[in-house]
Amino acid sequence: MSQFNKQVSLHGQRAYITPDDVLVAKSAVATGGERSVGRRGGNVVLPGSPAYVAEWDDFLGDLIDDRWSTAEGDSGHDAVAVRAQTNGVARLHMSSTAAKTPAGYIVLNTGLFPQWKANQGKLRIAGRVKVGQTTLTGANVFFGFSDTGAAQMPIYDTGGGSGTPLSNASNAVGWLLSRGAASPSTVWRGVSVNADVDATPISGDAPTVNTYDVLEIEIRDTGDVAYFYQNGVLKGSISSPVLSTRGMVPVVAAFSSEDTGQVVDIDWINVSALRDTGE
């Protein structure tokens, strides 16, 4: 029996406020509101729940948190760093002289421990991301999960006519932007690779230079389907997106395929899933 009386019952006693004005929820506490057409973003699941494991980073302070790792595949890139601006923003700043291929990547990820699996249930990653300052030319960006902590561009598309992106990772799922001269698409696309088999991508909306998009991927149930949201609007889904038992890490990866160089700004990232009871 509860040691105190619930002051307010919000919905079937699944959420209530204690006499000390503490909001208590049965599974987790989230903010941002339900997704709906026109809403720029969905729920953000906050850390501290016994039922969910969650990661939230607003990139405040003057250093990248030690929860994150950074790497680059070629010299010349500026180090991934927190910018001195309102809200806290992490920036991937690519060099215009680095290799104009996926080998010239710059990466922000959570390092060598793959601690997230599609079969956890309700696995999701969301972030507020913008690309470019004056142009999108040459921007190649991946935002999502990859099954290796090794630095790489998990999925990319440098053209070639097939319409299906290529992958360095064996298992990965995320949003991909490919704005090189040979790119077959100008929009954000939902992509995945399952045990080295690349899926046919789904199309989102084209980004606007120097304008934030809220990107989200949610893998429900036991990892059977990945749903892709852009600014809170469902753009499509991919069945069996990754090997559901494969551990993965959150990743933001980019390279510039033109001489312009590029920047990618991340305002915030939220990663969450049900707590796994096994390994």
C-alpha positions in Angstrom: 0.0 0.0 0.0 1.2 3.5 -0.8 2.6 5.5 2.2 0.9 8.6 1.0 -2.4 9.6 -0.7 -2.3 10.5 -4.3 -3.4 14.1 -4.7 -4.2 14.0 -8.4 -5.0 11.0 -10.6 -4.2 11.9 -14.2 -5.0 8.7 -16.1 -6.1 5.5 -14.5 -3.6 6.1 -11.6 -0.7 5.5 -14.0 0.5 9.0 -13.2 -0.1 11.1 -10.2 1.4 13.9 -8.1 2.6 13.3 -4.5 2.0 15.6 -1.6 5.5 17.0 -2.3 4.4 18.0 -5.8 6.5 15.2 -7.4 5.2 13.8 -10.6 5.3 10.0 -10.6 4.7 7.8 -13.7 4.5 4.1 -13.9 7.1 3.5 -16.7 8.9 6.8 -17.5 8.6 10.5 -17.7 8.7 12.2 -21.1 8.3 15.7 -22.4 7.6 17.3 -25.7 4.0 16.1 -26.4 2.7 13.4 -28.6 3.6 13.4 -32.2 1.1 15.0 -34.5 1.2 16.6 -38.0 2.9 20.0 -37.7 4.5 19.3 -34.3 8.3 19.7 -34.6 9.3 16.6 -32.7 7.9 13.9 -30.5 8.5 12.8 -27.0 11.8 13.1 -25.2 12.2 10.3 -22.6 14.1 11.6 -19.6 16.7 9.6 -17.7 16.0 8.2 -14.3 13.3 5.7 -14.9 13.3 2.2 -13.5 11.6 0.9 -16.6 13.5 2.8 -19.3 17.2 3.4 -19.9 17.7 6.9 -21.4 20.4 9.3 -22.5 19.9 13.0 -22.9 22.5 15.5 -23.9 21.9 19.2 -24.5 25.7 19.9 -25.1 26.0 22.6 -22.4 29.4 23.6 -20.9 32.6 24.0 -22.9 33.6 20.4 -23.6 32.1 17.3 -25.2 30.9 15.0 -22.4 33.0 11.9 -21.8 30.0 9.8 -22.7 30.8 10.7 -26.3 33.8 9.8 -28.5 35.0 11.6 -31.6 37.2 10.5 -34.5 38.1 11.5 -38.0 39.2 9.5 -41.0 41.4 12.2 -42.6 43.4 15.2 -41.3 42.3 18.8 -41.4 38.9 18.6 -39.7 38.2 20.9 -36.8 37.7 18.9 -33.6 34.1 18.1 -32.7 33.4 20.7 -30.1 30.7 22.5 -28.1 30.0 25.9 -29.5 29.9 29.1 -27.4 26.2 29.9 -28.3 22.8 29.9 -26.7 21.2 26.5 -25.9 24.4 24.4 -26.2 25.3 23.0 -29.6 27.9 20.4 -30.7 29.4 21.0 -34.1 31.0 18.6 -36.6 33.1 20.9 -38.8 34.5 19.2 -41.9 37.6 20.3 -43.8 37.4 21.3 -47.4 40.7 19.6 -48.0 40.0 16.1 -46.5 39.2 13.1 -48.7 35.9 13.7 -50.6 34.8 10.1 -49.8 33.4 8.2 -46.8 37.0 7.7 -45.8 37.1 11.4 -45.0 34.5 11.1 -42.2 34.2 12.9 -38.9 32.2 11.1 -36.2 30.5 11.7 -32.9 29.5 8.5 -31.2 29.3 6.8 -27.8 32.5 4.8 -28.2 33.3 1.1 -28.2 30.5 -0.3 -26.0 27.5 -1.3 -28.1 24.9 -0.9 -25.3 21.6 -0.7 -27.3 19.7 -3.5 -29.1 16.6 -3.4 -31.3 15.0 -6.2 -29.3 15.1 -4.2 -26.1 11.7 -2.8 -27.0 10.8 0.8 -27.9 14.4 1.6 -29.0 14.6 5.1 -30.3 16.9 7.9 -31.0 16.0 11.5 -31.7 17.9 14.7 -32.2 17.7 18.3 -33.4 20.1 18.6 -36.3 20.9 21.3 -38.9 23.3 21.1 -41.8 25.3 23.9 -43.6 25.7 27.6 -43.0 25.2 28.9 -46.6 25.0 25.8 -48.7 24.1 22.1 -48.5 26.5 21.2 -51.4 28.6 18.2 -50.5 26.9 17.4 -47.2 26.8 13.7 -46.4 25.3 13.0 -42.9 24.2 9.9 -41.0 22.2 10.1 -37.8 21.2 6.9 -36.0 22.6 3.6 -34.7 25.5 1.5 -35.9 26.7 -1.9 -34.8 30.3 -0.9 -34.3 32.0 1.6 -32.1 34.8 1.9 -34.7 34.9 5.2 -36.4 33.3 5.1 -39.9 30.5 6.4 -42.0 28.0 3.6 -41.3 25.8 4.2 -44.4 26.5 6.5 -47.3 25.4 7.2 -50.9 27.9 8.7 -53.4 25.8 7.9 -56.4 26.2 5.1 -58.9 22.7 4.7 -60.1 21.4 1.8 -57.9 19.3 4.1 -55.7 20.2 2.0 -52.6 22.8 3.4 -50.3 26.0 1.5 -49.4 27.2 0.5 -46.0 30.4 0.1 -44.0 28.5 -1.2 -41.0 26.9 -4.7 -41.0 23.9 -3.4 -39.0 22.8 0.2 -38.9 19.6 2.2 -39.0 19.2 6.0 -39.3 18.5 9.1 -41.3 20.9 9.8 -44.3 21.5 13.0 -46.2 23.6 12.8 -49.4 24.0 16.1 -51.2 27.0 15.4 -53.4 27.2 16.1 -57.1 26.4 12.5 -58.0 23.7 12.0 -55.2 20.4 10.4 -56.4 18.4 12.3 -53.7 18.1 15.8 -52.2 16.0 14.7 -49.2 16.6 13.1 -45.8 16.1 9.3 -46.3 15.5 6.6 -43.8 18.0 3.8 -44.3 19.1 0.5 -42.8 21.4 -2.5 -43.2 20.6 -5.9 -41.7 23.5 -8.4 -41.6 25.1 -6.7 -44.6 21.8 -6.5 -46.6 21.0 -2.9 -47.4 17.3 -1.9 -47.4 15.5 0.2 -49.9 15.4 3.7 -48.3 12.3 5.7 -47.6 12.0 9.4 -48.4 11.6 12.3 -46.0 11.7 16.0 -46.7 14.5 18.1 -48.1 16.4 20.0 -45.4 16.7 23.8 -45.6 20.3 25.1 -45.2 21.1 26.3 -41.6 17.7 25.2 -40.4 17.0 22.6 -37.7 15.2 19.3 -38.3 14.1 17.0 -35.5 15.0 13.5 -36.7 13.7 10.4 -34.9 13.9 6.6 -35.4 11.8 4.3 -33.3 12.1 0.5 -33.4 9.1 -1.0 -31.7 8.3 -4.4 -30.1 11.1 -6.9 -30.7 12.9 -5.0 -33.4 10.6 -5.9 -36.4 10.0 -2.5 -37.8 11.8 0.9 -37.7 9.6 4.0 -38.0 11.1 7.3 -39.3 9.8 10.7 -38.1 10.9 14.1 -39.4 9.7 17.0 -37.4 7.2 14.8 -35.7 5.6 13.5 -38.9 5.9 9.8 -39.8 7.6 9.5 -43.2 7.7 5.7 -43.5 9.0 2.5 -42.1 11.5 -0.4 -42.8 10.8 -3.9 -41.8 13.6 -6.0 -40.1 15.9 -2.9 -40.2 18.8 -4.5 -38.3 19.7 -7.8 -36.6 17.6 -7.4 -33.5 20.1 -9.0 -31.1 23.1 -7.0 -32.3 24.5 -4.3 -30.0 24.7 -0.8 -31.5 25.9 2.7 -30.6 24.3 6.1 -31.3 26.2 7.8 -34.1 26.4 11.1 -35.9 28.8 10.8 -38.9 29.5 13.1 -41.8 31.8 13.8 -44.7 32.0 16.4 -47.4 32.0 15.2 -51.0 32.8 18.6 -52.4 35.4 21.2 -51.8 33.0 23.4 -49.8 33.6 21.6 -46.5 30.5 21.5 -44.3 29.2 21.8 -40.8 26.6 19.8 -38.9 25.2 21.2 -35.7 23.5 19.0 -33.0 21.3 20.9 -30.5 20.3 17.8 -28.5 20.2 14.1 -28.7 17.9 11.7 -26.8 18.3 7.9 -26.8 16.0 5.5 -24.9 14.7 1.9 -24.7 13.1 -0.5 -22.3 15.6 -1.9 -19.9 17.0 -5.2 -21.0 17.0 -8.0 -18.4 19.7 -10.0 -20.2 22.9 -9.6 -22.0 
